[in-house]
Every structure is written in C-alpha cells, then in structure tokens.
Amino acid sequence: MELKNKVAIVTGASKGIGEAIAMSLAKEGAKVAIAARSTRLLEEVGQEIQSTGGEAFVFSGDMSNEKSIKSFIAATKKHFGRLDILVNNAGLGHFSPIAELATEKWDEMFNLNVRGLFIATREALPHLREAGESAVVNISSLAGKNSFVGGGGYAATKHAVMAFSRCLMLEERKNGLRVLAICPGSVATSFSQGRHKDEARDARILQAQDVADSVLHMLRLPQNAMVSEIDIRPSNP
C-alpha cells in the first residue's frame, strides 16, 4: 500500500505506541485522525504532526463509549472524505490475581480493549470496503497468546482481540481488507512503567517506535501479501 494521502485512524494516540504510529504514518504522507481521552496530550500530538507538514484531525473522546466512537468515525469520514486504515490501539490493563480482581476493573478492560475495538471496526467497515485497498491493525499483546500470574483479566481481553482479528480477516479479505494483529511484549511506555519502574529495564525492552515500524512494514506490502500476525519480543528482557 502506498501510504501517501491515505487516511488513517489511530485510537489511543495521545502517547506511547499510538503516538508513535500516528507520527510515523504522518511522516509517510498519510492523513491521520487521532483520538484519546487526554485532550491536552492529544492536541500536542496533533500540533507536532502539523508542525512537520502533516495533516491531523484531533478528536477528544472515550473509545469505550459507543456514541463517542461512532461520532469519531463519522467525523473523520466527513473531514477527510474517505478512510483507508484503522489502527485500534486504545487499551488499558489492571493486573492482580483473579481472586482479587474487582468486577469494575474487569468490565473497564473489556469495554475498551474488546468492545470498543469491535465497535470502531464495525463502524469503519463500510468506509474501508469502499476504499477497496484497506487495513485494520489491532494492537494486541503477547498476553494474547500466553498466560501469566496477575493477568487473568488483561490476557483474556487480548486473547479475545486475537480471535476477533482472525475472524475479521477471514470475513473481509474478499473486500480488499487486510488485518494485522500485532503482539508486542513489554514496551517502554507509561503503561509498562506503571508496573515496572526500572530505567535500566526500559532501555533494554521494546520501544514504541519498534511497534510503529512493524506496523508500517505490514502496511507497505503490496495488496497481494498480508502479514496477519506479528510477535515482537525484547531481545534481552
């Protein structure tokens, strides 16, 4: 896919992996629509994109709220006139043993990581089909393929994302839609730092740009080729 002038949505784009993906797409000439709950941080990302000659549409909203998601997709289509790429990056995690995991924490993870991702994809599909050559990138995790103590809720959401991505690929490839589920290990972002406050470790593990580069690699492939899943592990965790 030639990324210049393509329109890409990136959710959870105010920092971390989402910010890196949005910035990287803009540098390739794509027009980006970015969403997150943190208005200030999101506007800073939008301003940075525009300061380097890119084009950004900024939408402040909760990507676990159906009304907000629908408004974002519709506003993006109205602003740019098309949609070619959807990057479902917004997500969160609460980590504790299952016996101690509160129901509201479970619901919060599933509402954003799974339900919000589903709604965004469903609402974007008519526009992605219309594009003829399009892509959905779901930011999953190695937790979507593995289990670990304290990850009963988070890992369950990411296993769901993997199953959803595989079904979406089988259903929509006939419409020119390619689907990528990308599964990073630990990434040096505020998400990881909330669990492991270790600067030396942050220097060893994955960086957000590593994930963004992998996404770009998949998107740049010709339409006849699709990388459906990518696992990215730190070389020396």
N, C-alpha and C positions, 0 to 999 in steps of 0.2 A: 504494500500500500504506500502510495506517495502521500506523505503527511501534510505537505504544504496546502493550506486553505481548507483542510479538513476541519470539522467541528467536533470537539471532544468535550464531554462532560467528565469532571473529576469530583467525586464526593469526598468529604473529609480532607479538603485541600488546604487547610489553614496552616498545616505544619507537617513535619515528618515525611512519610512516604508519599502522601497525597500531594504535598507541596512540591516534592522533587519530581513527581510525574508531570504535574501541571507545568512546571517551569521547563522541563525537558521537551514536552510536546510543543510549547510555545516557541522554543528555540528552533524547532524543526519547521516552524511556519504554520502550525495548526492554530486555529482559533479555539480558545478554551473557555468553558463555563465552569466556574468553581463554586462549591457550596460547602458550608460548615456552620456550626453554631457560633463560633467565635468571630463576631463581626470585625473587630479591630485587626486581628491577625489575618483574617481573610482579605480584608481591604489592603493590607500591606503586601500580600502576595500578588494581588491584582495590580497594584501600583508598580511592583517590581517587574512584572511581566510587561506592562505598558512602557516602562522606562527603557526597556531594551528593544522596543519596537514591536512587541507582540500585541495581541488583541485579547482582552479578557472581559468576561461578563461575570459579575460578582453577585451571588445570591446568598443571603444570610438566612439559614433555616435549619430545622431539625430533620435530619434524614431518617428518623424513626417515625416521623409523623406523616401519615398518608397525604393529608391535604398539602403539606409543605412540599413533599416530593412531587406531587402532581403539578403544583404551581411552578416548581423549578424546571421540570421537563418542558412544560408548555411555554414558559418564559424564554427558555433557551431557544426553542424552535422559532418563536416569534422574533427574537433578537437576531439570530443568525440565518434563519430560513431553512436550516437543514440540521441533521445530526448524523455523524458517522461513527463515533466512538463513545462508548460508555465505560468509564472506569469506576467500579463500585469499590471504593476504598474505605469509606467511613466505617468505623468499628470501635469496639471497646472490650475490655476484659476485666472480670473480677475473679480473683484467684483465692480459693480456700477449699478445704476438704468438703466433700458433698454433704456430710452431716452438719456442717456449719454454714452452708451456702443459703442465704436468705432468698425467698421466692422473688422478691422485688429485684434482686440482683440478677437472678436467672432471667426474669422477664425483660429486664433492661438490655441484657446481652442479645437475647433472641429478637427483640423488637428492632434493634439496629443492625446487628450482624446478619440476620437472616430475613426477617420480614421486610425491613427497609430495602435491602438489596433486591428482594423479589419484586416489590412494588416499583422501584426505579426501573428495573429491567422490563417488566410488563408494560409500563407506560412509555418506555423508549422504543419498544419493538416496532410499532408501526412506522416510525421515522427511520429506524435502522434498516428495515426492509426496503423502504423507499430509496435509500441510498444505493442499494444494490451491492456495494462492497463496504462492509462494516465490521465492527468488532465490539465485543463485550469483554472487558478484563475484570475479573473478580479477584480482589486481593484476599487470599485465604491465608494459610499458615501451615507450617509443618505440623502444627497441632491438629490439622485436618486429616492427618494420616497417622498420627501417633497419639499415645496417651501418656499422661504424667500426673503425679500426685498434686492435687490442688487445681487441676484443670478440667474437672468434670463438666462445668458449665461452658467455659470458653471452648474447649476442644469439641464439645457437642455442636456448638454453632458452626465451627469450621468444617467439621465432617458434613454438616448439612449443606454448606456452601459448595463443597466438592461434589456432592450428589446432584445438587441443583445445576451446577455448571455442566456436568456430563449430560444430563437430560436436555438442557438448553442447546448444547452443541448438536445432539442428535436430531432435535426438532427443527433447528433453524439453519443448519448448514446449507440446505437446499435453497435458502433465500439469500445466500451470499454472506451470511453472518458467521464470522469466526469467533470462537470462545476460548479464552485463556484463563485458567485458574493458576495463579502464581502463589507459591507456598514458601515464603521466607522463614528462616529460622530467626534467631534473635537479631534485631536491628537496633542500632544506636539512636533511638528516638526517645521522646518523653514517655512513650508507652512502656518501653523496656526499662528505662531508668527509674520508673516508679517501682519496679520490682527489684532491680539490681543497681544500687548506687555505687558504681565502681568505674572510675575513669579509665583505668588500665584495661578493664574488660571492654569498655565501649570502643577503645582503639582497635581491639582485635576482631570484634564481631562485624557483621554486615553494616553497611551504611545505607541510608535511604536512597542514595544515588545508584547503588548497585541494583536495587529493585527497579528503579526507573529505567536504567539501561537495559535490563532484561525485558521490560515491557516494550520499549522501543524496538528491540531486536525482533520480537514477535510481530509487531505491527508492520515493520518494514518488509517482511517476507511477501513474496508475490501471492496473489489470491489463491493460487492452486495449492499453497502449502499452509498448514496450520499446526502450530505448536499448541496442544491443548492443555498441557500442564508443565510447569517449571518448578522444580525444587531448588532452593538456594540455601546452602549451609555455610556458616562461617568456616574458614579453613582451620582456624585454631581457636575454638570457643573457650 
